[in-house]
């Protein structure tokens, strides 16, 4: 979704790990995020907020609400603008968004029409920094290689000004709720989304052939490789409908629902400029084009029943059908056919996703639960386009078992949740990225994620609260085969590869320890919050090698807020955010692309063979701030 500042129109947001309930989406797998937009304002009101912070970050939001008109009608609106120079060199962002909600609110019927969307233009900063570059004095943590065109006559680097990601998205939703009786109600929704965008990139020393371009002559010399500018474009439509009947009486609450959605997308690429090209118009500009269609239908029945006093059983049964077609030419050259890679995917998936659990509530202080769920998920478009027909992935299946307990009273609460998530053909991050900076995944036959989550909070006095959580996990791939490309003396792929076999290795990007703490102090109109976050060591790929590991880091963020009562206004509030107050120089993400030199390659590759580990990192900002003011009237 391309909807900058959507959070300003969100009333409730919930993040759930594991297999999500069917009401939160057909494809909820591993985790899901559910959002609820703000309810209408009962009285006419408005709000203006402005913020300024580090890296020339500027944010402005204007909101207006009609209040309830004629006891039934209301309109709520928002406009937002976010701009920033970015922490990374040239990583500028210019984003605009809107939100409009108009509704009829009756005693038994509510109908709402929503439209929201945004447009963005951001400079590329997705390549990271090669690990060997960072210690070199000429480079800094903010170095950005994207858009590099070469050096000028004085040896100064030149960068392409329009190395940008451009996207526009519009969303439309028609939602209805009708109550037939105290026991029975109906929810209905129709939606449509249109998105259009493109990447524009300067590419150096590109083979003209791989862009379907004919070599040309300059001063009697045939040019087969050259610098060029390309645009990778897309246009897509997504529409459908959902409904659910909700029933609740005495010991039983049940829901029957269904959804039918369809996605249509087109992807194509144009070369808009070639260095030193003779002539004003290129004979061929479009070098690939493909289209995709995805039909997604599901039906579900879920229920919660009190089988014994204080003991409830829960079940959620979902059937899901996915029809997926991807046809055309990919953006990758295929030497075997002397043309762009052919895309001809026609897949059908039929999934049954059951979930069940028990909840025990013996008294007002204690809660227990146990649950088991099975979920399936199909590959995405990039899983197909970033591979070849011989390596196209299959769907993945998750078996999720959880057991939990929570104690709570008026002063403190504590809880523990143990989980074991076993996967068949899990699409695991490989640590590699494609030429657009997107993370690549690959099917792993057998793997699992296990651990325990601890949460707690204490409020010893009315003005002080401490919330904390920690996750201890053990995440493993049972058997893993790493494919390492062989390169020549100039680091060019030879087309050969060697394989390294591993057993019981950590899953990439899964720290063993995560911790979070929030201390909140409230006194009158003043509030202060200190957030502390710990992220343990994590591996960039699935080999478990220490030279492909990110160090742990500990961050502290401070939030200060003060509201001033002003006559004639609903509120005047000031906020200050100071992130990373201890100025920790840390890295949150990376990529890994190992290779082996041709002269060291051998038919049987083992873990002791010398590997050139091309390793990229993404340094994060040190201490930074954002200050804002909000006026409500």
MOBEL-V617966 format. One record per residue. N is the residue number from 0. SS is DSSP state (h for helix, s for strand, l for the rest). OMEGA is omega in whole degrees, -180 to 180 (none if undefined). Layout:
# MOBEL-V617966
n->[N;N]
ss->[SS;SS]
omega->[OMEGA;OMEGA]
This chain:
# MOBEL-V617966
n->[0;1;2;3;4;5;6;7;8;9;10;11;12;13;14;15;16;17;18;19;20;21;22;23;24;25;26;27;28;29;30;31;32;33;34;35;36;37;38;39;40;41;42;43;44;45;46;47;48;49;50;51;52;53;54;55;56;57;58;59;60;61;62;63;64;65;66;67;68;69;70;71;72;73;74;75;76;77;78;79;80;81;82;83;84;85;86;87;88;89;90;91;92;93;94;95;96;97;98;99;100;101;102;103;104;105;106;107;108;109;110;111;112;113;114;115;116;117;118;119;120;121;122;123;124;125;126;127;128;129;130;131;132;133;134;135;136;137;138;139;140;141;142;143;144;145;146;147;148;149;150;151;152;153;154;155;156;157;158;159;160;161;162;163;164;165;166;167;168;169;170;171;172;173;174;175;176;177;178;179;180;181;182;183;184;185;186;187;188;189;190;191;192;193;194;195;196;197;198;199;200;201;202;203;204;205;206;207;208;209;210;211;212;213;214;215;216;217;218;219;220;221;222;223;224;225;226;227;228;229;230;231;232;233;234;235;236;237;238;239;240;241;242;243;244;245;246;247;248;249;250;251;252;253;254;255;256;257;258;259;260;261;262;263;264;265;266;267;268;269;270;271;272;273;274;275;276;277;278;279;280;281;282;283;284;285;286;287;288;289;290;291;292;293;294;295;296;297;298;299;300;301;302;303;304;305;306;307;308;309;310;311;312;313;314;315;316;317;318;319;320;321;322;323;324;325;326;327;328;329;330;331;332;333;334;335;336;337;338;339;340;341;342;343;344;345;346;347;348;349;350;351;352;353;354;355;356;357;358;359;360;361;362;363;364;365;366;367;368;369;370;371;372;373;374;375;376;377;378;379;380;381;382;383;384;385;386;387;388;389;390;391;392;393;394;395;396;397;398;399;400;401;402;403;404;405;406;407;408;409;410;411;412;413;414;415;416;417;418;419;420;421;422;423;424;425;426;427;428;429;430;431;432;433;434;435;436;437;438;439;440;441;442;443;444;445;446;447;448;449;450;451;452;453;454;455;456;457;458;459;460;461;462;463;464;465;466;467;468;469;470;471;472;473;474;475;476;477;478;479;480;481;482;483;484;485;486;487;488;489;490;491;492;493;494;495;496;497;498;499;500;501;502;503;504;505;506;507;508;509;510;511;512;513;514;515;516;517;518;519;520;521;522;523;524;525;526;527;528;529;530;531;532;533;534;535;536;537;538;539;540;541;542;543;544;545;546;547;548;549;550;551;552;553;554;555;556;557;558;559;560;561;562;563;564;565;566;567;568;569;570;571;572;573;574;575;576;577;578;579;580;581;582;583;584;585;586;587;588;589;590;591;592;593;594;595;596;597;598;599;600;601;602;603;604;605;606;607;608;609;610;611;612;613;614;615;616;617;618;619;620;621;622;623;624;625;626;627;628;629;630;631;632]
ss->[l;l;l;l;l;h;h;h;h;s;s;s;s;s;s;s;s;l;l;l;l;h;h;h;l;l;l;l;l;l;s;s;s;s;s;s;s;l;l;l;l;l;l;l;s;s;s;s;s;s;s;s;s;h;h;h;s;s;s;s;s;s;s;s;s;l;l;l;s;l;l;l;s;s;s;s;s;s;s;s;s;s;s;s;l;l;l;l;l;l;l;l;s;s;s;s;s;s;s;s;s;s;s;s;s;l;l;l;s;s;s;s;s;s;s;s;s;s;s;s;s;s;s;l;l;l;l;l;s;s;h;h;h;h;l;l;l;l;l;l;l;l;l;l;l;l;l;s;s;s;s;l;l;l;l;l;s;s;s;l;l;l;l;s;s;s;s;s;s;s;s;s;s;s;s;s;s;s;s;l;l;l;l;s;s;s;s;s;s;s;s;s;s;s;s;s;s;s;s;s;s;s;s;s;s;s;s;h;h;h;h;l;l;l;l;s;s;s;l;l;s;s;s;l;s;s;s;s;s;s;s;s;s;s;s;s;s;s;s;s;s;s;s;s;s;s;s;s;s;l;l;s;s;s;s;s;s;s;s;s;s;s;s;s;s;s;s;s;s;s;s;s;s;s;l;l;l;l;l;l;l;l;l;l;l;s;s;s;s;s;s;s;s;s;s;s;s;s;s;s;s;s;s;s;s;s;s;s;l;l;s;s;s;s;s;s;s;s;s;s;s;s;s;s;s;s;s;s;s;s;s;s;s;s;l;l;l;l;s;s;s;s;s;s;s;s;s;s;s;s;s;s;s;s;s;s;s;s;s;s;l;l;l;l;l;s;s;s;s;s;s;s;s;s;s;s;s;l;l;l;h;h;h;h;h;l;l;l;h;h;h;l;l;l;l;s;s;s;s;s;s;s;s;s;s;s;s;s;l;l;l;s;s;s;s;s;s;s;s;s;s;s;s;s;s;s;s;s;s;s;s;s;s;l;l;l;l;l;s;s;s;s;s;s;s;s;s;s;s;s;s;s;s;s;s;s;s;s;s;s;s;l;l;s;s;s;s;s;s;s;s;s;s;s;s;s;s;s;s;s;s;s;s;s;s;s;s;l;l;l;l;l;s;s;s;s;s;s;s;s;s;s;s;s;s;s;l;l;l;l;l;l;s;s;s;s;s;s;s;s;s;s;s;l;l;s;s;s;s;s;s;s;s;s;s;l;l;s;s;l;l;l;l;l;l;h;h;h;s;s;l;l;s;s;s;s;s;s;s;s;s;s;s;s;l;l;l;l;l;l;s;s;s;s;s;s;s;s;s;l;l;l;l;l;l;l;s;s;s;s;s;s;s;s;s;s;s;h;h;h;l;l;l;l;l;l;l;l;l;l;l;s;s;s;s;s;s;s;s;l;l;l;l;s;s;s;s;s;s;s;s;s;l]
omega->[178;-176;180;177;177;-178;179;179;-178;177;-177;178;-178;176;-178;176;180;-180;-176;177;-175;-179;-179;177;-176;-173;-179;-169;179;177;175;178;177;-177;177;-179;-178;174;-179;176;-177;179;178;-176;177;-179;176;178;179;-179;175;-179;-178;179;179;179;-179;180;179;-179;176;180;178;180;-179;-169;-178;-178;-179;176;-175;-170;178;177;178;-176;175;171;-178;174;178;176;179;172;178;177;179;-180;175;-178;-176;178;176;-173;177;178;178;176;178;180;178;-174;170;-176;180;-179;-179;-175;174;177;-179;172;-179;168;179;-179;-179;172;-178;172;-177;178;-179;175;-172;-178;-176;-179;174;-174;-180;-177;-172;180;-177;-175;-177;-179;179;178;-177;-178;-179;-179;-177;177;-178;-177;-173;-178;174;-176;-179;179;178;-178;176;-179;-180;-173;-175;176;-165;171;-176;-177;177;180;178;-179;179;-180;173;-173;179;176;177;178;179;-178;177;-177;-169;177;-178;172;179;178;172;-177;175;179;174;179;178;179;178;168;171;-173;170;-179;-177;172;-180;175;-180;-179;-177;173;-179;179;-179;175;-179;-177;175;-179;176;179;179;-179;178;175;-178;170;179;175;-180;173;177;-167;176;172;-175;177;179;-178;179;-179;178;173;174;170;-178;-178;178;177;178;-173;-173;166;-175;-180;175;-176;-180;178;175;-177;177;178;174;-179;174;179;178;-177;179;168;-175;180;175;-178;177;-180;-180;-178;-176;-177;176;-179;178;180;-179;-176;171;176;177;177;-178;176;-180;175;-176;-180;177;175;-177;174;179;-177;175;-174;177;-177;176;176;178;178;-179;174;-176;177;-180;-177;-177;170;-176;178;179;172;-171;177;178;-175;177;179;179;179;179;180;179;-179;-175;-178;180;-179;177;-178;180;175;179;-177;177;-173;174;179;174;-174;168;-174;179;176;179;-180;175;177;-179;-177;-173;-180;-175;-175;-170;175;177;173;172;-177;175;-178;173;180;179;179;-180;176;176;-179;-178;175;178;-173;180;178;175;-176;-179;-177;180;-172;173;-178;180;-179;-180;173;-170;177;-177;180;-174;178;177;173;-179;172;-176;-176;-177;176;178;-179;178;179;178;-178;172;-176;-180;-176;168;-178;178;174;-173;174;-179;-175;179;176;175;-174;174;178;-179;-179;-180;179;179;177;173;-171;-177;179;178;174;-178;179;177;178;178;178;178;176;178;179;-174;178;-173;-174;-177;178;178;175;-178;176;178;177;175;-174;177;-171;-170;168;-174;176;-175;177;179;176;-178;180;176;-180;178;-176;179;178;177;180;179;-175;178;177;176;-173;177;-177;180;179;176;-179;179;175;-177;175;176;179;177;-177;172;179;180;180;176;176;-176;178;-179;179;-179;-179;-177;177;177;179;177;179;177;-177;175;176;-177;179;179;-179;-178;175;-171;180;-177;-180;-175;179;175;-176;176;178;177;177;-178;-176;176;-180;-178;177;178;-180;179;178;-178;176;180;-179;-180;178;174;179;174;-173;178;178;174;175;174;-178;178;-172;178;175;180;175;-172;179;-176;-175;-179;172;-178;179;-176;176;179;-178;-176;-176;178;-180;177;-175;180;-177;178;-172;179;-180;-179;-178;173;-174;174;-168;179;-177;179;179;-180;-174;171;-178;178;-174;173;-180;-177;176;180;178;178;-178;none]
